[in-house]
């Protein structure tokens, strides 16, 4: 008859979660680093339709113009005179930032041109107007 030895350490039957937690944290860091943060303008806009509209890959600053003439940037309402300073502040975080002006289809065209002019005066080279592509 064989005798069992009782002086050996008991086997560890638990599951080691350390490698799984390492993988989860690495994935979290990866997604945080690779995510492009888009600053929303602050209001919903009915964009005009255009057959030649093209999707812009990298948009950093959105300016929205409501039908009543309100201008929104980064979730805050600004006056046309303060738009340049607001764009310069946001551009300080990313000097290569582009600006897209989302003007409502019922907004004044003159206000759209003024907003684009303020963006260019703030030093932005890439200024575009947002439109909805029609099929």
FIDODO-730361 format. One record per atom (N, C-alpha, C): residue number from 1; residue in one letter; atom name; x, y, z. Coordinates in Angstrom, 3 decimals. Atoms other than C-alpha are relative to their C-alpha. Layout:
N
nr;rest;atom;c1;c2;c3
NUM;A;CA;X;Y;Z
...
***
This chain:
135
nr;rest;atom;c1;c2;c3
1;X;N;0.822;-1.170;0.000
1;X;CA;0.000;0.000;0.000
1;X;C;0.874;1.245;0.000
2;X;N;-0.761;-1.240;0.112
2;X;CA;1.284;3.415;-0.970
2;X;C;-0.486;0.993;1.034
3;X;N;0.337;-1.011;-0.997
3;X;CA;1.379;6.156;1.551
3;X;C;0.052;1.376;-0.656
4;X;N;0.011;-1.371;0.512
4;X;CA;0.455;9.719;0.666
4;X;C;0.849;0.868;0.899
5;X;N;-0.814;-0.911;-0.795
5;X;CA;2.828;12.371;1.735
5;X;C;-0.810;1.256;0.278
6;X;N;0.784;-1.174;-0.402
6;X;CA;1.165;15.195;3.608
6;X;C;0.860;1.246;0.154
7;X;N;-0.859;-1.160;-0.173
7;X;CA;4.157;17.518;3.698
7;X;C;0.138;0.834;-1.272
8;X;N;-0.054;-0.801;1.224
8;X;CA;3.749;18.752;0.077
8;X;C;-1.016;1.139;0.076
9;X;N;0.933;-1.134;-0.075
9;X;CA;2.127;22.189;-0.382
9;X;C;-1.270;-0.284;-0.805
10;X;N;1.253;0.223;0.740
10;X;CA;-1.518;22.236;-1.489
10;X;C;0.054;0.707;-1.356
11;X;N;0.022;-0.589;1.335
11;X;CA;-2.160;22.934;-5.153
11;X;C;-0.874;1.246;-0.007
12;X;N;0.775;-1.237;0.135
12;X;CA;-3.379;26.419;-6.099
12;X;C;-0.998;-0.192;-1.130
13;X;N;1.044;0.233;0.998
13;X;CA;-6.685;25.953;-7.906
13;X;C;-0.647;1.296;-0.494
14;X;N;0.583;-1.281;0.410
14;X;CA;-7.478;29.688;-8.325
14;X;C;0.504;0.435;-1.367
15;X;N;-0.364;-0.524;1.315
15;X;CA;-7.365;31.522;-11.639
15;X;C;0.720;1.328;0.200
16;X;N;-0.768;-1.235;-0.092
16;X;CA;-4.731;34.222;-11.965
16;X;C;-0.531;0.993;-1.029
17;X;N;0.609;-0.996;0.877
17;X;CA;-6.437;37.322;-13.411
17;X;C;0.974;1.100;-0.409
18;X;N;-0.970;-1.054;0.302
18;X;CA;-3.292;39.434;-13.629
18;X;C;0.264;0.162;-1.496
19;X;N;-0.217;-0.202;1.443
19;X;CA;-2.553;38.743;-17.331
19;X;C;-1.210;0.594;-0.721
20;X;N;1.196;-0.536;0.633
20;X;CA;-6.154;39.472;-18.278
20;X;C;-0.136;1.492;0.304
21;X;N;0.078;-1.409;-0.358
21;X;CA;-6.109;42.780;-16.385
21;X;C;1.057;0.810;-0.749
22;X;N;-1.035;-0.681;0.772
22;X;CA;-2.837;43.709;-18.097
22;X;C;-0.467;0.258;-1.430
23;X;N;0.485;-0.144;1.376
23;X;CA;-4.399;43.116;-21.513
23;X;C;-1.098;1.058;-0.064
24;X;N;1.095;-0.979;-0.009
24;X;CA;-7.496;45.154;-20.608
24;X;C;0.555;1.419;0.124
25;X;N;-0.573;-1.333;-0.153
25;X;CA;-5.413;48.112;-19.441
25;X;C;0.784;0.436;-1.227
26;X;N;-0.726;-0.340;1.222
26;X;CA;-3.211;47.982;-22.526
26;X;C;-0.975;0.391;-1.106
27;X;N;1.008;-0.344;1.001
27;X;CA;-6.309;47.981;-24.749
27;X;C;-0.621;1.360;0.308
28;X;N;0.570;-1.286;-0.396
28;X;CA;-7.761;50.903;-22.782
28;X;C;0.945;1.139;-0.380
29;X;N;-0.978;-1.026;0.364
29;X;CA;-4.574;52.917;-23.246
29;X;C;0.060;0.168;-1.512
30;X;N;-0.022;-0.062;1.463
30;X;CA;-4.527;52.054;-26.953
30;X;C;-1.180;0.798;-0.536
31;X;N;1.177;-0.703;0.501
31;X;CA;-8.097;53.281;-27.495
31;X;C;0.007;1.472;0.393
32;X;N;-0.063;-1.396;-0.413
32;X;CA;-7.515;56.473;-25.527
32;X;C;0.970;0.769;-0.890
33;X;N;-1.018;-0.680;0.802
33;X;CA;-4.387;57.315;-27.506
33;X;C;-0.439;0.156;-1.452
34;X;N;0.346;-0.042;1.419
34;X;CA;-5.849;56.525;-30.933
34;X;C;-1.323;0.683;-0.299
35;X;N;1.289;-0.640;0.221
35;X;CA;-9.226;58.188;-30.449
35;X;C;0.195;1.452;-0.398
36;X;N;-0.004;-1.392;0.403
36;X;CA;-9.749;61.454;-32.261
36;X;C;-1.127;0.686;0.741
37;X;N;1.006;-0.708;-0.763
37;X;CA;-11.533;63.870;-30.044
37;X;C;-0.602;1.094;-0.862
38;X;N;0.707;-0.979;0.817
38;X;CA;-14.149;65.899;-31.892
38;X;C;-0.759;0.933;0.935
39;X;N;0.719;-0.980;-0.807
39;X;CA;-15.436;69.065;-30.343
39;X;C;-1.303;0.328;-0.729
40;X;N;1.301;-0.276;0.582
40;X;CA;-19.128;69.443;-30.979
40;X;C;-0.296;1.488;0.072
41;X;N;0.319;-1.420;0.045
41;X;CA;-20.515;72.823;-31.894
41;X;C;-0.975;0.379;1.107
42;X;N;0.912;-0.285;-1.098
42;X;CA;-23.382;72.657;-29.410
42;X;C;-1.470;-0.025;-0.374
43;X;N;1.404;0.040;0.417
43;X;CA;-26.604;72.662;-31.479
43;X;C;-0.127;-0.856;-1.250
44;X;N;0.295;0.764;1.208
44;X;CA;-28.237;70.601;-34.197
44;X;C;-0.295;0.965;-1.144
45;X;N;0.127;-0.868;1.177
45;X;CA;-28.123;72.116;-37.672
45;X;C;-0.621;-0.801;-1.143
46;X;N;0.528;0.580;1.235
46;X;CA;-30.189;71.362;-40.782
46;X;C;0.911;0.455;-1.130
47;X;N;-0.988;-0.366;1.020
47;X;CA;-27.359;71.333;-43.276
47;X;C;-0.626;0.000;-1.385
48;X;N;0.503;0.004;1.379
48;X;CA;-28.017;72.196;-46.899
48;X;C;0.489;-1.230;-0.749
49;X;N;-0.372;1.161;0.812
49;X;CA;-27.871;69.428;-49.493
49;X;C;0.948;0.417;-1.119
50;X;N;-0.928;-0.236;1.111
50;X;CA;-25.066;69.168;-52.060
50;X;C;0.395;-1.345;-0.581
51;X;N;-0.374;1.256;0.645
51;X;CA;-24.327;66.457;-54.595
51;X;C;1.501;-0.221;0.011
52;X;N;-1.459;0.121;0.051
52;X;CA;-20.589;67.172;-54.538
52;X;C;0.645;0.028;1.382
53;X;N;-0.554;-0.037;-1.356
53;X;CA;-20.176;67.114;-50.730
53;X;C;0.944;-1.175;0.214
54;X;N;-0.995;1.028;-0.291
54;X;CA;-17.125;65.185;-49.566
54;X;C;0.238;-0.048;1.500
55;X;N;-0.272;0.173;-1.416
55;X;CA;-16.399;63.757;-46.156
55;X;C;1.421;0.447;0.294
56;X;N;-1.323;-0.463;-0.398
56;X;CA;-13.522;65.481;-44.424
56;X;C;0.508;-0.934;1.097
57;X;N;-0.538;1.012;-0.909
57;X;CA;-11.265;63.050;-42.592
57;X;C;0.279;0.546;1.391
58;X;N;-0.442;-0.502;-1.296
58;X;CA;-9.949;65.267;-39.832
58;X;C;-0.618;1.365;0.249
59;X;N;0.648;-1.252;-0.371
59;X;CA;-12.135;67.937;-38.271
59;X;C;0.250;0.207;1.485
60;X;N;-0.289;-0.256;-1.393
60;X;CA;-11.054;69.544;-35.042
60;X;C;-0.907;1.048;0.627
61;X;N;0.794;-1.091;-0.553
61;X;CA;-13.149;72.669;-34.622
61;X;C;-1.275;0.150;-0.831
62;X;N;1.290;-0.168;0.676
62;X;CA;-16.859;72.899;-35.464
62;X;C;-0.635;1.305;0.458
63;X;N;0.720;-1.239;-0.267
63;X;CA;-18.649;76.224;-35.687
63;X;C;-1.395;-0.172;-0.589
64;X;N;1.382;0.161;0.465
64;X;CA;-22.446;76.120;-35.931
64;X;C;-0.687;1.362;-0.045
65;X;N;0.776;-1.227;0.149
65;X;CA;-24.671;78.916;-37.187
65;X;C;-1.473;-0.396;-0.098
66;X;N;1.428;0.318;-0.068
66;X;CA;-28.352;78.658;-36.244
66;X;C;-0.778;0.915;-0.943
67;X;N;0.803;-0.840;0.900
67;X;CA;-31.183;80.046;-38.417
67;X;C;-0.256;1.400;0.555
68;X;N;0.249;-1.316;-0.595
68;X;CA;-31.698;82.900;-35.930
68;X;C;1.276;0.836;0.146
69;X;N;-1.236;-0.762;-0.020
69;X;CA;-28.056;83.995;-36.260
69;X;C;0.911;-0.294;1.181
70;X;N;-0.870;0.367;-1.117
70;X;CA;-26.676;82.430;-33.083
70;X;C;1.186;-0.800;-0.516
71;X;N;-1.210;0.720;0.370
71;X;CA;-23.109;81.153;-33.385
71;X;C;0.442;-0.810;1.208
72;X;N;-0.400;0.911;-1.070
72;X;CA;-22.009;78.149;-31.329
72;X;C;1.339;-0.634;-0.351
73;X;N;-1.278;0.672;0.150
73;X;CA;-18.521;76.742;-30.835
73;X;C;0.346;-0.653;1.326
74;X;N;-0.406;0.762;-1.180
74;X;CA;-17.386;74.087;-28.385
74;X;C;-1.067;0.017;1.097
75;X;N;1.101;0.063;-0.952
75;X;CA;-20.823;73.971;-26.745
75;X;C;-0.369;1.334;0.629
76;X;N;0.283;-1.311;-0.562
76;X;CA;-20.900;77.707;-26.031
76;X;C;-0.434;0.961;-1.099
77;X;N;0.470;-1.016;0.939
77;X;CA;-22.730;80.542;-27.709
77;X;C;0.988;1.166;0.025
78;X;N;-0.926;-1.127;0.094
78;X;CA;-20.409;83.277;-28.963
78;X;C;-0.546;1.013;-0.994
79;X;N;0.331;-1.059;0.937
79;X;CA;-20.810;86.560;-30.766
79;X;C;0.992;-0.076;-1.161
80;X;N;-0.899;0.027;1.155
80;X;CA;-19.268;87.017;-34.213
80;X;C;1.315;0.705;0.331
81;X;N;-1.225;-0.709;-0.381
81;X;CA;-16.786;89.418;-32.611
81;X;C;0.902;-0.857;0.891
82;X;N;-0.793;0.867;-0.864
82;X;CA;-15.642;86.704;-30.163
82;X;C;0.376;-1.319;-0.645
83;X;N;-0.266;1.271;0.681
83;X;CA;-15.443;83.907;-32.719
83;X;C;1.484;-0.187;-0.277
84;X;N;-1.432;0.102;0.302
84;X;CA;-11.868;84.664;-33.725
84;X;C;0.788;-0.420;1.243
85;X;N;-0.711;0.331;-1.236
85;X;CA;-10.651;84.530;-30.103
85;X;C;-0.288;-1.440;0.434
86;X;N;0.350;1.381;-0.374
86;X;CA;-12.537;81.266;-29.468
86;X;C;0.728;-1.010;-0.878
87;X;N;-0.717;0.897;0.913
87;X;CA;-10.996;79.655;-32.549
87;X;C;1.491;0.003;0.324
88;X;N;-1.417;-0.061;-0.358
88;X;CA;-7.527;80.892;-31.560
88;X;C;0.289;-0.805;1.262
89;X;N;-0.171;0.774;-1.234
89;X;CA;-7.979;79.339;-28.106
89;X;C;-0.001;-1.494;-0.299
90;X;N;0.064;1.419;0.345
90;X;CA;-8.997;75.965;-29.543
90;X;C;1.169;-0.404;-0.892
91;X;N;-1.112;0.284;0.900
91;X;CA;-6.274;76.187;-32.163
91;X;C;1.318;-0.079;0.766
92;X;N;-1.206;0.071;-0.820
92;X;CA;-3.675;76.674;-29.419
92;X;C;0.306;-1.422;0.440
93;X;N;-0.186;1.408;-0.381
93;X;CA;-4.219;73.018;-28.472
93;X;C;0.487;-0.839;-1.180
94;X;N;-0.403;0.722;1.213
94;X;CA;-3.717;71.847;-32.075
94;X;C;0.217;1.011;-1.120
95;X;N;-0.265;-1.035;1.013
95;X;CA;-1.979;74.282;-34.458
95;X;C;-0.418;-0.385;-1.417
96;X;N;0.405;0.439;1.339
96;X;CA;-2.901;72.166;-37.506
96;X;C;-1.502;-0.244;-0.098
97;X;N;1.439;0.251;-0.042
97;X;CA;-6.605;72.203;-36.641
97;X;C;-0.694;0.595;-1.220
98;X;N;0.829;-0.509;1.090
98;X;CA;-9.173;72.617;-39.388
98;X;C;-1.343;0.421;0.587
99;X;N;1.290;-0.520;-0.452
99;X;CA;-12.481;74.451;-39.034
99;X;C;-1.057;-0.359;-1.030
100;X;N;1.156;0.246;0.855
100;X;CA;-15.820;73.345;-40.440
100;X;C;-1.149;0.843;0.534
101;X;N;1.124;-0.847;-0.362
101;X;CA;-18.641;75.869;-40.404
101;X;C;-1.274;-0.718;-0.418
102;X;N;1.277;0.667;0.248
102;X;CA;-22.032;74.192;-40.090
102;X;C;-1.097;1.057;0.045
103;X;N;1.041;-1.022;0.070
103;X;CA;-24.505;76.803;-41.251
103;X;C;-1.330;-0.665;-0.337
104;X;N;1.339;0.498;0.295
104;X;CA;-28.205;76.003;-41.148
104;X;C;-0.424;0.514;-1.373
105;X;N;0.416;-0.394;1.351
105;X;CA;-29.875;76.119;-44.544
105;X;C;-0.803;1.291;-0.003
106;X;N;0.764;-1.247;-0.090
106;X;CA;-31.997;79.045;-43.297
106;X;C;0.821;1.147;0.589
107;X;N;-0.863;-1.054;-0.548
107;X;CA;-29.033;81.038;-41.897
107;X;C;0.392;0.974;-1.100
108;X;N;-0.431;-1.019;0.965
108;X;CA;-27.841;84.235;-43.555
108;X;C;1.348;-0.364;-0.592
109;X;N;-1.259;0.297;0.679
109;X;CA;-25.103;83.732;-46.114
109;X;C;1.093;0.968;0.435
110;X;N;-0.972;-0.994;-0.440
110;X;CA;-23.413;86.914;-44.941
110;X;C;0.658;-0.397;1.313
111;X;N;-0.549;0.448;-1.279
111;X;CA;-22.975;85.487;-41.439
111;X;C;0.950;-1.176;-0.201
112;X;N;-0.885;1.117;0.333
112;X;CA;-21.452;82.319;-42.930
112;X;C;1.345;0.519;-0.500
113;X;N;-1.234;-0.565;0.538
113;X;CA;-18.902;84.398;-44.848
113;X;C;0.801;0.687;1.104
114;X;N;-0.695;-0.645;-1.116
114;X;CA;-18.088;86.434;-41.731
114;X;C;0.658;-1.034;0.912
115;X;N;-0.565;1.053;-0.853
115;X;CA;-17.555;83.234;-39.707
115;X;C;1.232;-0.622;-0.652
116;X;N;-1.157;0.542;0.708
116;X;CA;-15.227;81.826;-42.363
116;X;C;1.162;0.994;0.016
117;X;N;-1.027;-1.034;-0.033
117;X;CA;-13.347;85.139;-42.445
117;X;C;0.669;0.045;1.379
118;X;N;-0.560;-0.004;-1.354
118;X;CA;-12.909;85.084;-38.648
118;X;C;0.912;-1.213;0.224
119;X;N;-0.844;1.192;-0.129
119;X;CA;-11.527;81.533;-38.849
119;X;C;1.323;0.201;-0.720
120;X;N;-1.249;-0.250;0.745
120;X;CA;-8.996;82.590;-41.483
120;X;C;0.855;1.055;0.696
121;X;N;-0.749;-1.004;-0.753
121;X;CA;-8.030;85.650;-39.440
121;X;C;0.635;-0.605;1.250
122;X;N;-0.566;0.694;-1.162
122;X;CA;-7.404;83.261;-36.517
122;X;C;1.194;-0.857;-0.387
123;X;N;-1.171;0.734;0.461
123;X;CA;-4.745;81.596;-38.676
123;X;C;-0.279;-1.392;-0.509
124;X;N;0.351;1.325;0.494
124;X;CA;-6.633;78.516;-39.804
124;X;C;0.095;-0.013;-1.519
125;X;N;-0.173;0.099;1.452
125;X;CA;-5.657;77.444;-43.311
125;X;C;-1.122;-0.801;-0.664
126;X;N;1.002;0.897;0.568
126;X;CA;-8.294;74.751;-43.842
126;X;C;-1.368;0.321;0.602
127;X;N;1.349;-0.363;-0.433
127;X;CA;-11.818;76.198;-43.523
127;X;C;-0.977;-0.552;-1.029
128;X;N;0.972;0.615;0.907
128;X;CA;-14.770;74.294;-44.985
128;X;C;-1.416;0.291;0.479
129;X;N;1.416;-0.151;-0.308
129;X;CA;-18.550;74.562;-45.108
129;X;C;-0.627;-1.387;-0.009
130;X;N;0.617;1.311;-0.115
130;X;CA;-20.585;71.568;-43.994
130;X;C;-1.276;-0.077;-0.835
131;X;N;1.207;0.243;0.797
131;X;CA;-23.218;70.130;-46.339
131;X;C;-0.328;-1.493;0.097
132;X;N;0.455;1.391;-0.024
132;X;CA;-25.244;66.937;-46.476
132;X;C;-0.020;-0.520;-1.420
133;X;N;-0.074;0.557;1.355
133;X;CA;-24.568;64.718;-49.454
133;X;C;-1.346;-0.607;-0.394
134;X;N;1.247;0.566;0.496
134;X;CA;-27.639;63.905;-51.527
134;X;C;0.333;-1.171;-0.916
135;X;N;-0.274;1.169;0.845
135;X;CA;-27.850;60.525;-53.263
135;X;C;-0.237;0.267;-1.471
***
